[in-house]
Amino acid sequence: MGKPRSPAVRWLTKHLSYPLEAAAAYGFAALCRALPVDTASAFGGWLGRTIGPFLSSTRTARRNLTRAFPEKSAAEIDAIITGMWDNLGRTMAEYPHLDRLGDSGPGGRTEFIGAEHVTAMRDDGIAGIVVSGHLANWEVPSVVSRKLGLELALVYRAPNNPIVDRLLTDLRGAATGTHIPKGPDGARALIRILGQGGHVGMLIDQKMNDGIPVPFFGRDAMTAPAAAQLAVRSGIPIRPARTERLGGARFRVTVYPPLEMPASGDRNADSRILMQRVNELLEGWIRERPEQWLWMHRRWPD
């Protein structure tokens, strides 16, 4: 853990840094909301490509990419990094337009494959878990599902800045009315919702220090096991969902059938096997479109 911050630093963060950061976030959201969706997405992509490569997190992205793709040249790695920042910038700028991005009918912006799995979850009367990763615009599957009548309670990592957290919760309103922040309180809420037959969406591709080591791109990555543990313990089906950016603010969402449940009788072993299957799926998707994943995240131990 890092060194505790002094009272003066905490005061400055709360009363100066957080409000300034929030003002910038609210201003950016207001600007993007005022723009047509394609213009907002393109503006966000330009901003990401222009600023992102100069941020320190680009070094993390380059290190991760070099280790994940040792066969790629420096130019290929740089192209992926540029595409990653373009995708992230677009995603941020698209938040005020999420409701429109979730239209999958004629003239809509999202091609939806596997709608039958969503309607099955909606109508089968049992709890369900949808797992995915930070791919393309990762909020779109929840918006599409909601438009089909399936409400997903979303597990998310709350920003440190509570003002920005309120903004994101508001912008994510097109995707869900139930936000579950990670942590002990969130875990209890998650169990309660599933116990009532509800449905939960989880992005499981970020590092969890007290998770379990599961192979990912050839190296063990500390992985949150909650989805697999709940599935194994309670027999709750897990359905993977993939999002792809097809160009600009247009997407393809694919929802897959439930994963086969291991049945060795050892819950810990079965949970690990299930998470290995999920990581293998995610890795395959990322390999196909590496520029659409968040490589700047410290996913693996150094």
C-alpha positions as CSV (number, residue, x, y, z in Angstrom):
1,M,0.0,0.0,0.0
2,G,1.1,3.6,-0.6
3,K,2.1,6.0,2.1
4,P,-1.0,7.6,3.8
5,R,-1.7,11.1,2.6
6,S,-1.4,14.0,5.0
7,P,-4.5,15.9,6.2
8,A,-3.5,18.9,4.0
9,V,-3.2,16.8,0.9
10,R,-6.6,15.1,1.7
11,W,-8.2,18.6,2.1
12,L,-6.7,19.9,-1.1
13,T,-7.9,16.8,-3.0
14,K,-11.4,17.0,-1.6
15,H,-11.9,20.8,-2.0
16,L,-9.7,21.7,-5.0
17,S,-8.6,18.7,-7.1
18,Y,-12.0,16.8,-7.1
19,P,-14.1,19.9,-8.0
20,L,-11.7,20.9,-10.8
21,E,-11.7,17.3,-12.1
22,A,-15.5,17.1,-11.9
23,A,-15.9,20.5,-13.7
24,A,-13.8,19.2,-16.6
25,A,-15.8,16.0,-16.7
26,Y,-19.2,17.7,-16.6
27,G,-18.1,20.2,-19.3
28,F,-16.9,17.4,-21.6
29,A,-20.1,15.5,-21.1
30,A,-22.2,18.6,-21.8
31,L,-20.2,19.4,-25.0
32,C,-20.6,15.8,-26.2
33,R,-24.3,15.7,-25.4
34,A,-24.8,18.9,-27.5
35,L,-23.0,17.3,-30.5
36,P,-24.6,14.7,-32.9
37,V,-23.5,11.2,-31.9
38,D,-21.1,10.7,-34.8
39,T,-19.5,14.0,-34.3
40,A,-19.1,13.5,-30.5
41,S,-17.6,10.0,-31.1
42,A,-15.1,11.4,-33.7
43,F,-14.2,14.3,-31.5
44,G,-13.5,11.9,-28.6
45,G,-11.4,9.7,-30.8
46,W,-9.4,12.7,-32.0
47,L,-8.9,13.8,-28.4
48,G,-7.8,10.3,-27.3
49,R,-5.3,10.0,-30.2
50,T,-3.9,13.5,-29.6
51,I,-3.5,13.4,-25.8
52,G,-3.3,9.7,-24.9
53,P,0.1,8.8,-26.3
54,F,1.7,11.4,-24.1
55,L,0.3,10.0,-20.9
56,S,2.3,7.8,-18.5
57,S,-0.2,5.0,-18.9
58,T,1.0,4.6,-22.5
59,R,4.2,3.1,-21.1
60,T,2.2,0.5,-19.3
61,A,0.2,-0.2,-22.5
62,R,3.4,-0.6,-24.5
63,R,4.9,-3.0,-22.0
64,N,1.8,-5.1,-21.8
65,L,1.5,-5.3,-25.6
66,T,5.2,-6.2,-26.1
67,R,4.8,-9.0,-23.7
68,A,1.4,-10.2,-25.1
69,F,2.5,-10.0,-28.7
70,P,6.3,-10.6,-28.8
71,E,6.0,-11.2,-32.6
72,K,4.7,-7.7,-33.4
73,S,7.0,-4.9,-34.5
74,A,7.3,-1.6,-32.7
75,A,5.3,0.0,-35.5
76,E,2.5,-2.5,-35.0
77,I,2.5,-1.9,-31.3
78,D,2.3,1.8,-31.8
79,A,-0.7,1.4,-34.2
80,I,-2.5,-0.7,-31.6
81,I,-1.8,2.0,-28.9
82,T,-3.1,4.7,-31.2
83,G,-6.2,2.7,-31.9
84,M,-6.7,2.0,-28.2
85,W,-6.7,5.7,-27.4
86,D,-9.0,6.4,-30.3
87,N,-11.5,3.8,-28.9
88,L,-11.2,5.0,-25.4
89,G,-11.8,8.6,-26.4
90,R,-14.8,7.6,-28.5
91,T,-16.2,5.6,-25.6
92,M,-16.0,8.5,-23.2
93,A,-17.6,10.9,-25.7
94,E,-20.4,8.4,-26.4
95,Y,-21.7,8.2,-22.8
96,P,-24.2,11.0,-23.2
97,H,-25.6,9.1,-26.3
98,L,-25.8,5.6,-24.8
99,D,-29.6,5.3,-25.3
100,R,-29.2,5.8,-29.1
101,L,-26.2,3.4,-29.3
102,G,-28.4,0.6,-28.0
103,D,-30.9,0.6,-30.9
104,S,-30.5,-2.7,-32.6
105,G,-33.5,-2.7,-34.9
106,P,-33.6,-1.4,-38.5
107,G,-31.6,1.8,-38.8
108,G,-30.0,1.2,-35.4
109,R,-26.4,1.5,-34.5
110,T,-25.8,-1.9,-33.1
111,E,-25.9,-5.3,-34.7
112,F,-27.2,-7.7,-32.1
113,I,-26.3,-11.4,-32.3
114,G,-27.7,-13.9,-29.7
115,A,-30.9,-12.0,-28.8
116,E,-32.5,-15.3,-28.1
117,H,-30.1,-15.8,-25.1
118,V,-31.2,-12.4,-23.7
119,T,-34.9,-13.2,-24.0
120,A,-34.3,-16.6,-22.4
121,M,-32.7,-14.9,-19.4
122,R,-35.6,-12.4,-19.3
123,D,-38.2,-15.2,-19.3
124,D,-36.7,-18.2,-17.6
125,G,-37.5,-17.0,-14.0
126,I,-34.0,-17.7,-12.7
127,A,-31.0,-15.5,-11.8
128,G,-28.3,-14.9,-14.4
129,I,-24.8,-13.4,-14.8
130,V,-23.4,-11.8,-17.9
131,V,-19.7,-11.4,-18.1
132,S,-17.6,-9.3,-20.5
133,G,-14.6,-7.1,-20.6
134,H,-13.6,-3.5,-21.4
135,L,-13.9,-4.0,-25.1
136,A,-15.1,-1.3,-27.6
137,N,-17.8,0.6,-25.8
138,W,-18.5,-1.8,-23.0
139,E,-21.7,-0.1,-21.9
140,V,-23.6,-1.0,-25.1
141,P,-24.6,-4.6,-24.3
142,S,-26.5,-3.5,-21.1
143,V,-28.3,-0.8,-23.1
144,V,-29.3,-3.4,-25.8
145,S,-30.4,-5.9,-23.2
146,R,-32.5,-3.3,-21.4
147,K,-34.3,-2.4,-24.6
148,L,-35.2,-6.1,-24.9
149,G,-36.7,-6.0,-21.4
150,L,-33.7,-7.5,-19.5
151,E,-32.4,-5.2,-16.7
152,L,-28.8,-5.9,-15.7
153,A,-27.5,-4.6,-12.4
154,L,-24.0,-3.5,-13.2
155,V,-21.0,-4.1,-11.0
156,Y,-18.5,-1.3,-11.4
157,R,-15.4,0.2,-9.8
158,A,-16.4,3.6,-8.4
159,P,-14.1,6.5,-9.2
160,N,-12.2,8.0,-6.2
161,N,-13.9,11.3,-7.0
162,P,-17.6,11.1,-5.7
163,I,-18.7,14.0,-7.9
164,V,-17.5,12.2,-11.1
165,D,-19.1,9.0,-9.7
166,R,-22.5,10.8,-9.7
167,L,-21.9,12.0,-13.3
168,L,-21.1,8.5,-14.5
169,T,-24.0,7.0,-12.7
170,D,-26.3,9.5,-14.3
171,L,-24.8,8.9,-17.8
172,R,-25.0,5.2,-17.3
173,G,-28.7,5.5,-16.6
174,A,-29.5,4.4,-20.2
175,A,-27.8,1.0,-19.4
176,T,-29.2,0.3,-15.9
177,G,-31.0,1.6,-12.9
178,T,-28.9,-0.4,-10.5
179,H,-25.2,0.2,-9.9
180,I,-23.3,-2.1,-7.6
181,P,-19.9,-0.6,-6.5
182,K,-17.1,-3.1,-5.9
183,G,-16.5,-3.7,-2.2
184,P,-18.1,-5.5,0.8
185,D,-21.4,-3.5,0.5
186,G,-21.5,-4.2,-3.2
187,A,-20.9,-7.9,-2.7
188,R,-23.9,-8.1,-0.3
189,A,-26.0,-6.2,-2.8
190,L,-24.9,-8.6,-5.6
191,I,-25.8,-11.7,-3.6
192,R,-29.2,-10.2,-2.7
193,I,-30.1,-9.4,-6.3
194,L,-29.1,-12.8,-7.5
195,G,-31.0,-14.4,-4.6
196,Q,-34.1,-12.6,-5.8
197,G,-33.8,-14.0,-9.3
198,G,-32.2,-10.8,-10.7
199,H,-29.5,-10.5,-13.4
200,V,-26.1,-9.0,-13.1
201,G,-23.5,-7.7,-15.6
202,M,-19.8,-7.9,-14.6
203,L,-16.6,-6.8,-16.4
204,I,-14.0,-9.3,-15.2
205,D,-10.9,-8.2,-17.0
206,Q,-9.3,-5.9,-14.4
207,K,-6.7,-6.9,-11.8
208,M,-8.0,-7.9,-8.4
209,N,-5.2,-8.0,-5.9
210,D,-6.9,-10.6,-3.7
211,G,-8.3,-12.6,-6.6
212,I,-7.0,-15.9,-7.9
213,P,-4.2,-16.3,-10.5
214,V,-5.6,-17.4,-13.9
215,P,-3.7,-17.6,-17.1
216,F,-4.2,-14.6,-19.5
217,F,-2.0,-14.1,-22.5
218,G,0.4,-16.8,-21.3
219,R,0.9,-15.2,-17.8
220,D,-1.0,-15.6,-14.6
221,A,-3.2,-12.5,-13.9
222,M,-5.0,-11.9,-10.6
223,T,-8.6,-12.4,-11.5
224,A,-11.8,-11.6,-9.7
225,P,-13.5,-15.0,-9.1
226,A,-16.9,-13.8,-7.8
227,A,-18.8,-14.6,-11.0
228,A,-17.5,-18.2,-11.1
229,Q,-17.9,-18.7,-7.4
230,L,-21.6,-17.6,-7.4
231,A,-22.3,-19.7,-10.5
232,V,-20.7,-22.9,-9.0
233,R,-22.2,-22.4,-5.6
234,S,-25.8,-21.6,-6.7
235,G,-26.0,-23.1,-10.2
236,I,-26.4,-19.6,-11.8
237,P,-25.7,-19.7,-15.5
238,I,-23.0,-17.4,-16.9
239,R,-23.4,-16.0,-20.4
240,P,-20.5,-14.2,-22.0
241,A,-21.1,-11.0,-24.1
242,R,-18.7,-9.5,-26.6
243,T,-18.8,-5.9,-28.0
244,E,-17.0,-4.9,-31.2
245,R,-16.6,-1.4,-32.6
246,L,-17.4,-1.8,-36.3
247,G,-16.4,1.8,-37.2
248,G,-17.3,5.1,-35.7
249,A,-20.2,4.8,-33.3
250,R,-21.5,1.5,-34.7
251,F,-21.2,-1.8,-32.9
252,R,-21.8,-5.5,-32.9
253,V,-22.9,-7.2,-29.7
254,T,-22.8,-11.0,-29.4
255,V,-24.3,-12.8,-26.4
256,Y,-23.3,-16.4,-26.2
257,P,-25.1,-19.5,-24.6
258,P,-24.3,-20.3,-21.0
259,L,-20.9,-21.7,-20.3
260,E,-20.7,-25.3,-19.5
261,M,-20.4,-25.7,-15.7
262,P,-17.5,-27.8,-14.3
263,A,-18.7,-30.6,-12.0
264,S,-15.7,-32.0,-10.2
265,G,-17.3,-31.5,-6.8
266,D,-14.5,-29.2,-5.7
267,R,-15.9,-25.7,-5.7
268,N,-12.6,-23.9,-5.7
269,A,-11.3,-26.0,-8.5
270,D,-14.5,-25.6,-10.5
271,S,-14.4,-21.8,-10.0
272,R,-10.9,-21.7,-11.3
273,I,-11.8,-23.8,-14.3
274,L,-14.7,-21.5,-15.1
275,M,-12.6,-18.4,-14.9
276,Q,-10.0,-20.0,-17.1
277,R,-12.7,-20.5,-19.8
278,V,-13.8,-16.9,-19.4
279,N,-10.2,-15.6,-19.7
280,E,-9.7,-17.8,-22.8
281,L,-12.7,-16.2,-24.4
282,L,-11.6,-12.7,-23.6
283,E,-8.1,-13.3,-24.8
284,G,-9.4,-14.6,-28.2
285,W,-11.6,-11.5,-28.6
286,I,-8.8,-9.2,-27.7
287,R,-6.4,-10.9,-30.1
288,E,-8.8,-10.3,-32.9
289,R,-9.3,-6.6,-32.1
290,P,-6.4,-5.6,-29.8
291,E,-6.9,-1.9,-30.3
292,Q,-10.3,-2.1,-28.7
293,W,-9.1,-3.2,-25.2
294,L,-7.6,-1.2,-22.3
295,W,-4.0,-2.1,-22.5
296,M,-2.9,0.6,-20.1
297,H,-4.4,-1.3,-17.1
298,R,-1.8,-3.0,-14.9
299,R,-3.4,-6.4,-15.5
300,W,-0.3,-8.5,-14.7
301,P,2.3,-8.3,-11.9
302,D,5.6,-6.8,-13.0
